[in-house]
Amino acid sequence: MSKTNSIPVICILSAGLFLISCSKDDNTDSDPNQAAFKGDFVSAVHQTSGSASIDQDETTLSLTNFKTDSGPDLNMYLATSITNVVNEYIDLGDIKGIDGNYTYDLPDNVDFADYKYVVVWCVAFNVNFGSAELMAQ
């Protein structure tokens, strides 16, 4: 075997070792798409279903397969409790829809140990349509 024939074999082996050592490790510690908090809606005064989740950065509330009844002046709240009257809450604004997938921007520094309920709240009648309790994931 001449020296010129062995060079390509060495190059191929070296390139293969380089690719193996530089390949992406599929075992990552966390999935950026995984929720930090998640809960399923349960009905209160009106039929409400779907799931609520808070992203890892705690900047976005996502509603998935969300469905509730139509009503006047519905808002989305983060609340500390789901009693008949919601006293401590963060108003995320008007409900974006009653059937589908929706996202809401969250204010900075929400303590989800306290604000652990997502509530569909009828402001006009002071009524809880339905809520989801957020659990750490």
Helices and strands as residue ranges (DSSP letters): H 3-22, E 37-43, E 48-54, E 60-68, E 74-79, E 89-94, E 99-105, E 117-122, E 127-133, E 135-136
